[in-house]
Amino acid sequence: MSGQAARTPSSSQPILLREMIGSIAVLTLNRPAARNSLSTAMIASLHAALNDIGGDKAVRGVVLAANGPAFSAGHDMKELTARRTDPDRGRAFFAETMNACSAMMQAIVHLPKPVVAAVQGIATAAGCQLVASCDLAIASEAAQFATPGVDIGLFCSTPMVALSRNVPRKQAMEMLLTGEPVPASRAREIGLVNRVVAAGTERDAAIALAQQVALKSAYTVKLGKEAFYRQAEMSLADAYRYAAEVMTENMMARDAEEGIGAFIEKRTPTWRDE
């Protein structure tokens, strides 16, 4: 998928934009009038773009940004509510939507390239989940984060999965139980985002961070990212056993041999991504 992605049936405007800046693919949510809510079409477009990028050797990193004042308001509640008139009161559609969204979030985690969120405005519910699912996140001073489902009788259970894997339990529970927005500075303190920058500079800062990682061996980044998420779910002993296997495999790689040699010889390594 290149250039401009899927379009809504009733609009000629692409709902997801894609451009290349050097070796970085920038994906931009483009439903500003709907606060970039994650409709089924948006979820499918994001998932398709990630699948396409995964096998594209020209792409060494991804930045996920958004147009308009909001990063993402989460699931499209109007779309979900419209299915209440289905014979099953929408149960099948709700399940399909939640599972599709969960698969898309996991595609970010499983992507063999770093994904950096550039958050310019509020990110709520599944929008907050989207930020938490990215490997790194840059937030504008104007950004806010919330999981306010509890306020409308819909606990943010799927956003909870990513949120609770990013921030300490009590901070996650406070966000989930109160629904109160967290400012960017606090989001950084609890580990939801990496850096807070001046409003309007978050996109460039995210691209710069992605470019910094893109200078490394793509093979090493792929191996390390996969290992990071896998070991986090293991016991301490199992994590060390698995990490030792990964380190051994990594040492056998051509890029590790080159990188270590370059370090010893005090020269710049030449990566072959293998």
C-alpha positions in Angstrom: 0.0 0.0 0.0 1.6 3.2 -1.1 0.7 6.9 -1.1 -2.8 7.3 0.1 -4.6 4.4 1.7 -8.2 3.3 2.0 -11.0 5.8 1.5 -14.3 5.8 3.3 -17.3 4.8 1.1 -18.9 8.3 1.4 -15.8 10.4 1.1 -13.0 10.9 -1.4 -10.6 11.8 1.5 -8.1 9.0 2.4 -8.6 8.0 6.0 -4.9 6.9 6.3 -2.1 8.8 4.6 1.3 7.2 4.0 4.5 8.9 2.9 8.2 8.1 3.0 10.7 10.5 4.6 14.1 8.9 3.9 13.8 5.3 5.2 10.9 6.2 7.6 7.3 5.4 6.7 4.9 8.0 8.2 1.4 6.8 8.7 -1.1 9.6 9.4 -4.6 9.1 10.7 -6.8 11.3 8.6 -10.3 11.5 10.1 -10.0 14.8 11.9 -13.7 15.6 11.8 -14.3 12.2 13.6 -11.4 12.9 16.0 -9.5 10.1 14.2 -11.7 7.4 15.7 -10.8 3.9 14.9 -13.6 2.8 12.6 -13.5 -0.7 11.1 -12.1 0.9 7.9 -9.4 2.7 9.8 -8.4 -0.5 11.7 -8.2 -2.4 8.5 -6.2 0.3 6.8 -3.7 0.5 9.6 -3.3 -3.3 9.7 -2.9 -3.5 5.9 -0.2 -0.8 6.0 1.7 -2.5 8.7 1.6 -5.8 6.9 2.9 -4.1 3.8 5.6 -2.3 5.6 6.8 -5.4 7.4 8.2 -6.9 4.2 9.5 -3.7 2.7 13.3 -3.6 3.2 13.3 0.1 2.2 11.4 1.0 5.4 13.6 1.0 8.5 11.1 2.6 10.9 7.6 3.8 11.2 6.0 7.0 12.7 2.3 7.0 13.5 0.8 10.5 13.5 -2.6 12.1 13.2 -4.2 15.1 11.5 -6.4 17.5 13.4 -6.7 18.5 17.1 -7.1 14.9 18.4 -4.7 12.0 18.0 -7.5 9.5 18.3 -10.7 9.3 20.3 -10.7 5.5 20.2 -13.4 3.3 18.8 -16.0 4.9 16.6 -19.0 4.8 19.0 -21.5 5.9 16.3 -20.5 3.0 14.1 -20.8 0.6 17.0 -24.1 2.0 18.3 -25.6 1.7 14.8 -25.4 -2.1 15.0 -27.6 -2.2 18.1 -30.5 -2.8 15.7 -28.9 -6.1 14.4 -30.8 -9.3 15.4 -28.1 -10.1 18.0 -28.1 -6.4 19.2 -24.7 -6.0 17.6 -22.8 -8.8 19.5 -21.2 -10.3 16.5 -20.1 -6.9 15.1 -18.7 -5.8 18.5 -16.7 -9.0 18.8 -15.4 -8.7 15.2 -14.4 -5.1 15.8 -12.6 -5.7 19.1 -10.8 -8.7 17.7 -9.8 -6.8 14.6 -8.5 -3.9 16.6 -6.6 -6.3 19.0 -5.0 -8.0 16.0 -3.9 -4.6 14.6 -2.4 -3.5 17.9 -0.5 -6.8 18.0 0.7 -6.2 14.5 2.5 -3.1 15.8 4.2 -5.1 18.5 5.2 -7.9 16.0 6.4 -5.5 13.3 10.1 -6.1 12.8 10.8 -2.4 12.7 10.5 0.3 15.4 7.2 2.2 15.6 7.1 5.7 17.1 3.9 7.5 18.0 3.8 11.3 17.4 1.0 12.5 19.6 -0.2 16.0 19.0 -3.5 16.0 20.9 -5.7 13.9 23.1 -5.5 10.1 22.9 -8.4 8.4 24.6 -9.5 4.8 25.0 -8.3 2.7 22.0 -6.4 5.9 20.9 -4.4 5.7 24.2 -4.1 1.9 23.5 -2.6 2.8 20.1 0.1 5.0 21.7 0.8 2.3 24.3 1.2 -0.3 21.6 3.9 1.6 19.8 7.5 0.9 20.8 8.3 4.6 21.5 6.2 7.7 21.8 6.8 11.5 21.5 4.1 13.7 22.9 3.3 17.4 22.4 3.0 19.5 25.5 -0.6 19.8 24.5 -1.3 16.1 24.4 -3.4 14.3 26.9 -4.1 10.6 27.6 -7.2 8.9 29.0 -9.1 5.7 29.3 -12.6 7.1 30.0 -14.7 4.2 29.1 -15.8 3.9 32.7 -17.6 7.2 32.3 -20.0 5.7 29.7 -20.4 2.3 31.2 -17.8 0.6 29.0 -14.7 -0.3 30.9 -11.5 0.1 28.7 -10.7 -3.6 28.9 -8.8 -3.9 25.6 -6.9 -0.6 26.0 -6.1 -1.9 29.5 -3.9 -4.7 28.0 -1.4 -2.2 26.4 -1.7 0.4 29.1 -0.9 -2.1 31.9 2.2 -3.2 30.0 3.5 0.3 29.8 2.8 1.9 33.2 2.8 0.7 36.8 -0.3 -1.1 38.0 -1.7 1.6 40.4 -1.2 4.3 37.8 -2.9 2.2 35.1 -5.8 1.4 37.5 -6.2 5.1 38.4 -6.6 5.9 34.7 -9.0 3.1 34.1 -11.1 3.6 37.2 -11.4 7.4 37.1 -11.3 8.1 33.3 -9.4 11.3 34.1 -7.1 12.7 31.5 -3.4 12.6 32.1 -1.3 15.5 30.8 1.8 14.8 28.7 4.2 15.6 31.5 2.5 13.0 33.8 2.4 10.5 30.9 6.2 10.8 30.7 6.6 10.4 34.4 4.7 7.1 34.4 6.3 5.8 31.3 3.5 6.0 28.8 5.6 8.3 26.5 9.4 8.8 26.1 9.6 12.5 25.6 7.5 15.6 25.7 8.3 18.4 23.2 6.9 21.8 22.2 3.5 21.7 20.5 3.9 21.4 16.7 7.3 19.7 16.9 6.2 16.2 17.9 6.1 14.8 14.3 9.6 16.0 13.5 10.9 14.7 16.8 9.3 11.3 16.3 10.8 11.1 12.8 14.2 12.1 14.2 14.0 9.4 16.8 12.9 6.8 14.2 15.8 7.9 12.0 18.2 7.4 14.9 17.2 3.8 15.3 17.2 3.3 11.5 21.0 3.8 11.5 21.4 0.5 13.4 21.4 -2.9 11.8 17.9 -3.8 10.8 18.6 -7.4 11.6 19.7 -6.5 15.1 16.7 -4.3 15.7 14.3 -7.0 14.5 15.9 -9.6 16.7 16.0 -7.3 19.7 12.4 -6.0 19.4 11.0 -9.5 19.2 13.1 -10.6 22.2 12.1 -7.6 24.3 8.4 -8.4 24.1 8.8 -12.2 24.4 10.9 -12.1 27.5 8.6 -9.6 29.2 6.0 -12.4 29.5 8.4 -15.0 31.0 9.5 -15.8 34.5 13.0 -14.5 35.4 14.8 -17.8 34.8 13.0 -18.4 31.5 13.7 -14.9 30.4 17.4 -15.3 31.0 17.5 -18.7 29.3 15.7 -17.3 26.3 17.8 -14.1 26.2 21.0 -16.2 26.3 19.8 -18.1 23.2 19.0 -14.8 21.4 22.4 -13.4 22.3 24.1 -16.5 21.0 22.2 -16.4 17.8 22.9 -12.6 17.5 26.6 -13.2 18.0 26.6 -15.5 15.0 25.1 -12.8 12.7 27.2 -11.1 10.1 26.3 -7.6 11.5 27.4 -8.5 15.0 30.7 -9.7 13.7 31.0 -6.5 11.6 29.9 -4.2 14.5 32.2 -5.7 17.1 35.1 -5.6 14.6 34.3 -1.9 13.8 34.2 -1.1 17.5 37.6 -2.7 18.1 39.1 -1.1 15.0 37.5 2.3 15.8 35.6 2.6 12.5 32.0 3.0 11.4 30.4 -0.4 10.7 28.9 -1.2 7.4 25.6 -3.1 7.9 24.2 -5.7 5.6 21.2 -6.4 7.8 22.0 -10.0 8.2 
